[in-house]
Every structure is written in C-alpha cells, then in structure tokens.
Amino acid sequence: MEALILGRVVGSQWYSGTATNDTEISSQLTSAGYTALERDLYINTSNGDLFCFLANSSNFSWQKIGNLKGATGEGFKISKIYTSVSAMNAGYANDGVAVGGFVIINTGNVEDADNAKLYVKGTTAYEYLTDLSGSQGIQGPASVFDSAVTVSTTSASTASVTLTGAGTEESPFKFTFAIPKGDTGAAAGFGTPTVDNSEANQVGTASVEVSASGPDTAKIFNFKFTNLKGEKGATGAAGESAEITNVTATVDANVGTPQVQVTMGGTALQRTFALDFKNLKGVKGDTGATGAQGPKGDTGANGKTPTLSINDKGELVATYE
C-alpha cells in the first residue's frame, strides 16, 4: 500500500504566553493539552518575541524567527518654527529636522492666513497637516524660577527689574527688583463719616454713592444711600389655623430660683405644651409672734368613756355605752 501526501489541510495555530525558549513553550503547551504542528506560531506577549515550530535536524523545536514589538516612538513636539512658508521650503534640505518631524509657521500676525499652520517633513518636501489657529498650544517645558530679590535704592534712583538665568533646573530664572525708597509722607487721617439717607426710603435699584472731602490727613467720607426700600410684596396665602390640643404642668418641691421649662410637641397645627416648674416653693419663714388668747369657749357635752376589748382577730375595739 502506498501513501500519497496531498498537502497540509490544517492552518497554522497561534499560541501566546510569556515563555522565552523551546523548553518553556513545549512545557506550557503540553500542560494545556495542545500538540504543536509544523509551522505553528507562538508569541511572547511581554516582549513581542515570535517563535515558529520548525524541523531541526531529526526533530521539531520552537525557533525564534523575529520580534513584533517595535521601538518606542518619540512624543509629539515641534522641531522648528519658521516665520513663513517660503522660509520653510527654502530650509528643507539643511534645517536638521528629521523626516517625520513637525514644524510650525509663526508669522507674528494672527490675521495672516499662514500663521499657525502645521507641517510634517516628508521624504522630498514639507507636507501641510492642519491650521492650529485658535487651538490650544503645544505644552512647552515648565520654566524654573528662583526666589525674587528686592533691593531698596536711594530716593533719587529709578525703579528697575532685571531677569537673569535660562529657566532651567541648572539656571533658573531670577528677578531682581530695584525699588527706590520714597520720601516720608504725611500721616493719613480720617474725619467722622457722614451718611445721607434722604433718598434711601425710595423704591428702585439700590445704590450707594461714596464721596470724599477734606485733606488726606483728615479725609471725610460721605455715604449717600438711594432706593433701599423694596417693593411691596404680594399678600401671602392665608395660613391654616393652629390649635393647642394639650397642656400639662409639673411642679417640684424644691426651693431656689423659680424657673419653668417649656417643651413643645405635636405638629404645627396641633401643638402640645409641657410646663415643668421648678423651685416655686419659698424658703421657710421665721416663726411668727404668739397671738392673743382667744375667748373661752362654751362648755362641751360630757364625753363618753369607751370600754376597750380585743376581738378574736386580735383587734382593739372601743365600745361606747
């Protein structure tokens, strides 16, 4: 019997993981229950290495055939600023900008149609991309500033400011202010302010007018108020009638400063009040003087003498004849 190979009918299978060589890849696939066939592919997802299952002498093994992960690209930046399109075209050949680099046109005139146009350097010429007029500018590097220094000079000198440095970490910007010392001025003072309310009780847009008079050593401020009265508001809707549904009161027997604590309960329309009075009892007064002896009363009826006995329940019983 003769076997005729008609060709492979199963496509290459892709596998993935973090294995880095033939042994690790074979172990990973075997553990997962896979059987690799010739020309199957495996990609390392952490570094982009690509392996292919190929014949190696008398057996097959996973052989690295390349890497699919490209180099990290550069961030967007403007490589050069030209003052005109013609200057940009003239400088194409020797301006030092790499192919794929960006340049921008800054004519210094926001009304110029070419101002803020963005170009990319092609293989033979600069290619127009877009107009950045009105768009947010490209973020530049943050400037670094050192502490400013203020220098007091004589009153006859002129005020000035000097900027040094380059705005970098190594050479931060530094402002030096030279401020001439002024002559000593007269002491300021204020008089008693005045208020004008003659037009305050009017309706309209409220305002206050402030005016000053007198010298700086005794300045008097006058405040004139106008239209402080608001317009009459609309009559509000009649409210619902409320009632008191219960009032309770308690009084203690203490002596002291009288006081009452009122506790409100219930609802807005059905209120209850609890009154707790404290210290209403006054202190004991002094014993009064002995009063005059009253008149002798009428002779009363003869009293009866009871006969005392104890019943069968052990109770004392008084019997009157």
C-alpha positions as CSV (number, residue, x, y, z in Angstrom):
1,M,0.0,0.0,0.0
2,E,1.3,3.4,-1.0
3,A,0.5,6.6,0.9
4,L,0.2,9.8,-1.1
5,I,0.7,13.1,0.8
6,L,-1.8,15.6,-0.6
7,G,-0.6,18.6,1.5
8,R,-1.5,20.2,4.8
9,V,-5.2,21.0,5.3
10,V,-4.9,22.5,8.9
11,G,-3.7,26.1,9.1
12,S,-1.0,27.3,11.5
13,Q,-2.1,27.6,15.1
14,W,-1.2,30.7,17.1
15,Y,-0.3,30.3,20.8
16,S,0.7,33.0,23.3
17,G,2.2,33.3,26.7
18,T,5.4,34.5,28.4
19,A,7.7,31.6,27.7
20,T,11.1,32.5,26.3
21,N,12.5,29.4,24.7
22,D,11.7,26.0,23.2
23,T,11.7,24.1,26.6
24,E,9.3,26.6,28.3
25,I,7.0,26.8,25.3
26,S,6.8,23.0,25.0
27,S,6.1,22.7,28.7
28,Q,3.3,25.3,28.6
29,L,1.5,23.7,25.6
30,T,1.8,20.2,26.9
31,S,0.4,21.3,30.3
32,A,-2.5,22.9,28.4
33,G,-3.2,19.7,26.3
34,Y,-2.0,21.1,23.0
35,T,0.0,19.3,20.3
36,A,2.0,21.6,18.1
37,L,2.2,21.0,14.3
38,E,4.9,22.2,11.9
39,R,4.8,26.0,11.2
40,D,2.6,26.7,14.3
41,L,3.4,30.1,15.8
42,Y,3.9,31.3,19.4
43,I,4.2,34.9,20.5
44,N,5.6,36.2,23.8
45,T,3.1,38.8,24.9
46,S,5.6,40.5,27.3
47,N,8.4,41.3,24.9
48,G,7.0,40.6,21.4
49,D,9.3,37.6,20.5
50,L,7.9,35.4,17.8
51,F,8.6,31.6,17.6
52,C,7.8,29.0,14.9
53,F,7.6,25.2,15.3
54,L,10.2,24.1,12.6
55,A,12.2,21.0,11.8
56,N,15.6,20.9,13.4
57,S,17.8,18.0,12.2
58,S,15.7,14.9,13.1
59,N,13.0,16.6,15.3
60,F,11.0,19.8,15.7
61,S,11.5,22.6,18.0
62,W,10.3,26.1,18.7
63,Q,12.7,28.5,17.0
64,K,12.7,32.3,17.3
65,I,12.1,34.0,14.0
66,G,11.7,37.6,15.0
67,N,10.1,40.2,17.2
68,L,6.9,42.0,16.6
69,K,7.3,44.8,19.1
70,G,8.7,48.0,17.6
71,A,10.8,50.6,19.2
72,T,9.2,53.2,21.4
73,G,8.2,56.2,19.3
74,E,9.1,59.8,20.1
75,G,6.4,62.1,21.7
76,F,4.8,64.9,19.6
77,K,7.0,68.0,19.5
78,I,7.6,71.0,17.3
79,S,11.1,70.6,15.9
80,K,11.4,74.0,14.3
81,I,9.4,77.3,14.0
82,Y,9.5,79.1,10.6
83,T,8.4,82.7,10.1
84,S,6.9,81.9,6.6
85,V,6.1,79.1,4.3
86,S,8.7,80.2,1.9
87,A,11.4,80.1,4.5
88,M,10.3,76.6,5.5
89,N,10.5,75.4,1.9
90,A,13.9,77.0,1.5
91,G,15.3,75.4,4.6
92,Y,14.0,71.8,3.8
93,A,17.4,70.4,2.7
94,N,19.5,71.6,5.6
95,D,17.4,72.6,8.6
96,G,18.3,69.5,10.6
97,V,14.7,68.3,11.0
98,A,14.3,64.5,10.6
99,V,11.8,63.0,8.2
100,G,8.5,62.8,10.1
101,G,9.3,65.8,12.3
102,F,6.9,68.7,12.8
103,V,7.4,72.4,12.1
104,I,5.0,75.3,12.5
105,I,4.7,78.7,10.9
106,N,4.7,81.8,13.2
107,T,4.4,84.9,11.1
108,G,3.8,87.1,14.2
109,N,0.4,88.2,12.8
110,V,-2.7,86.3,13.9
111,E,-4.5,87.7,10.9
112,D,-2.0,86.1,8.4
113,A,-3.5,83.1,6.7
114,D,-0.3,81.1,7.0
115,N,0.1,81.8,10.7
116,A,-0.1,78.7,13.0
117,K,0.0,76.2,10.0
118,L,1.4,72.8,11.0
119,Y,3.6,70.8,8.5
120,V,5.4,67.4,8.7
121,K,8.6,66.7,6.9
122,G,8.2,64.2,4.1
123,T,10.9,62.5,2.1
124,T,11.0,65.2,-0.6
125,A,9.2,68.2,0.9
126,Y,7.2,69.6,3.8
127,E,3.6,68.4,3.8
128,Y,0.7,70.5,5.2
129,L,-1.3,68.9,8.0
130,T,-3.6,71.5,9.7
131,D,-4.1,75.0,10.9
132,L,-3.7,75.3,14.7
133,S,-5.1,78.8,14.8
134,G,-7.4,79.0,17.9
135,S,-6.3,75.6,19.1
136,Q,-4.5,75.0,22.4
137,G,-0.8,75.4,22.0
138,I,1.7,72.6,22.5
139,Q,2.8,72.3,26.1
140,G,6.3,73.5,26.5
141,P,8.7,72.7,29.2
142,A,7.9,74.2,32.6
143,S,10.1,77.2,33.4
144,V,12.0,77.1,36.7
145,F,12.1,80.3,38.8
146,D,14.3,81.1,41.8
147,S,13.2,83.4,44.6
148,A,13.0,87.1,43.6
149,V,15.3,89.6,45.2
150,T,14.2,93.1,46.1
151,V,16.8,95.8,46.5
152,S,16.0,99.2,48.1
153,T,17.8,102.1,46.4
154,T,18.0,105.8,47.1
155,S,15.0,108.0,46.5
156,A,16.8,109.7,43.6
157,S,17.2,106.5,41.6
158,T,14.8,104.9,39.1
159,A,12.9,101.7,39.7
160,S,14.0,98.7,37.5
161,V,13.8,94.9,37.2
162,T,16.4,92.6,35.9
163,L,15.8,89.0,34.7
164,T,18.7,86.5,34.8
165,G,19.0,82.8,34.2
166,A,17.6,80.4,31.5
167,G,14.6,79.0,33.2
168,T,16.1,75.5,33.7
169,E,16.9,73.5,36.7
170,E,20.6,74.3,36.3
171,S,20.0,78.0,35.7
172,P,16.5,79.1,36.9
173,F,15.0,82.5,36.1
174,K,15.7,85.1,38.8
175,F,14.1,88.5,39.0
176,T,15.9,91.3,40.8
177,F,13.7,94.3,41.6
178,A,15.4,97.7,42.4
179,I,12.8,99.8,44.2
180,P,13.7,103.4,45.1
181,K,12.9,104.5,48.6
182,G,10.1,107.0,48.7
183,D,10.1,110.2,50.7
184,T,8.3,110.0,54.0
185,G,4.7,111.2,53.5
186,A,2.3,112.9,55.9
187,A,0.4,110.7,58.2
188,A,-3.0,109.8,56.8
189,G,-6.1,110.6,58.9
190,F,-9.9,110.3,58.8
191,G,-12.7,112.5,60.0
192,T,-16.1,111.3,61.1
193,P,-18.0,109.7,58.2
194,T,-21.4,111.1,57.2
195,V,-24.5,109.4,55.9
196,D,-27.2,110.8,53.7
197,N,-30.5,108.9,53.9
198,S,-32.6,111.5,52.2
199,E,-33.4,109.2,49.3
200,A,-33.0,105.8,51.0
201,N,-36.7,105.3,51.6
202,Q,-37.5,105.0,47.9
203,V,-38.2,102.0,45.7
204,G,-35.8,101.2,42.8
205,T,-32.4,99.9,42.2
206,A,-30.4,100.1,45.4
207,S,-27.2,102.1,45.2
208,V,-24.7,103.9,47.4
209,E,-22.7,106.9,46.3
210,V,-19.4,107.5,48.2
211,S,-17.7,110.9,48.1
212,A,-14.7,112.1,50.0
213,S,-13.7,115.6,51.1
214,G,-11.0,117.2,53.1
215,P,-7.2,116.7,53.1
216,D,-5.6,113.3,53.2
217,T,-4.7,113.9,56.8
218,A,-8.4,114.4,57.8
219,K,-10.4,112.7,55.0
220,I,-14.1,112.6,55.4
221,F,-16.2,110.0,53.6
222,N,-19.9,110.7,52.9
223,F,-22.2,107.7,52.0
224,K,-25.5,108.6,50.2
225,F,-27.9,105.7,50.0
226,T,-30.6,105.6,47.4
227,N,-33.6,103.2,46.8
228,L,-33.1,100.9,49.8
229,K,-36.8,100.3,50.2
230,G,-38.0,97.2,48.5
231,E,-41.3,97.0,46.5
232,K,-44.3,95.8,48.4
233,G,-44.6,92.0,48.1
234,A,-47.8,90.2,47.2
235,T,-50.1,89.2,50.0
236,G,-49.3,85.7,51.2
237,A,-51.8,82.9,51.2
238,A,-53.8,82.6,54.5
239,G,-52.2,80.0,56.8
240,E,-54.1,77.2,58.4
241,S,-55.4,77.7,61.9
242,A,-53.4,76.0,64.6
243,E,-54.7,74.8,67.9
244,I,-53.3,73.7,71.2
245,T,-54.5,70.2,71.9
246,N,-52.9,69.5,75.3
247,V,-51.1,71.4,78.1
248,T,-49.5,69.6,81.0
249,A,-47.7,71.0,84.0
250,T,-45.5,69.6,86.7
251,V,-44.2,71.4,89.9
252,D,-41.3,70.1,92.0
253,A,-40.9,70.8,95.8
254,N,-37.5,72.4,95.6
255,V,-36.5,75.8,97.0
256,G,-34.4,78.1,94.9
257,T,-34.7,80.4,91.9
258,P,-38.1,79.9,90.2
259,Q,-37.9,78.7,86.6
260,V,-40.0,77.0,84.1
261,Q,-39.0,74.7,81.2
262,V,-41.5,74.7,78.3
263,T,-41.4,71.7,75.9
264,M,-43.3,72.0,72.7
265,G,-44.6,68.9,70.9
266,G,-47.2,67.8,68.4
267,T,-47.4,69.3,64.9
268,A,-47.5,72.8,63.6
269,L,-51.3,72.7,63.5
270,Q,-51.9,70.6,66.7
271,R,-49.5,71.7,69.4
272,T,-48.9,70.3,72.8
273,F,-47.0,72.1,75.6
274,A,-45.4,70.5,78.7
275,L,-44.6,73.1,81.5
276,D,-42.1,71.9,84.1
277,F,-42.0,74.4,87.0
278,K,-39.0,74.2,89.4
279,N,-38.1,75.9,92.7
280,L,-41.5,77.5,93.2
281,K,-41.5,76.7,97.0
282,G,-40.3,79.5,99.1
283,V,-37.9,79.1,102.0
284,K,-39.4,78.5,105.4
285,G,-40.2,81.8,107.2
286,D,-39.4,82.9,110.7
287,T,-41.8,81.8,113.5
288,G,-44.5,84.4,114.0
289,A,-45.2,86.1,117.3
290,T,-47.6,84.4,119.7
291,G,-51.2,85.7,119.2
292,A,-53.5,87.0,121.9
293,Q,-55.5,84.4,123.8
294,G,-58.9,83.9,122.4
295,P,-62.2,84.0,124.4
296,K,-63.2,81.0,126.5
297,G,-65.5,78.6,124.5
298,D,-68.8,77.1,125.6
299,T,-68.8,74.1,127.9
300,G,-68.9,71.0,125.8
301,A,-71.2,67.9,126.4
302,N,-70.0,65.3,128.7
303,G,-67.8,62.8,126.9
304,K,-68.4,59.1,127.0
305,T,-65.8,56.7,128.2
306,P,-65.4,53.7,125.9
307,T,-65.0,50.1,127.0
308,L,-61.9,48.6,125.4
309,S,-61.6,45.0,124.4
310,I,-59.7,42.8,122.0
311,N,-61.7,40.7,119.5
312,D,-60.9,37.2,118.1
313,K,-58.9,38.8,115.3
314,G,-56.6,40.5,117.8
315,E,-58.1,43.9,117.0
316,L,-58.6,46.6,119.7
317,V,-62.3,47.5,119.9
318,A,-63.7,50.6,121.7
319,T,-67.4,50.3,122.8
320,Y,-69.4,53.3,123.8
321,E,-72.5,52.9,126.0
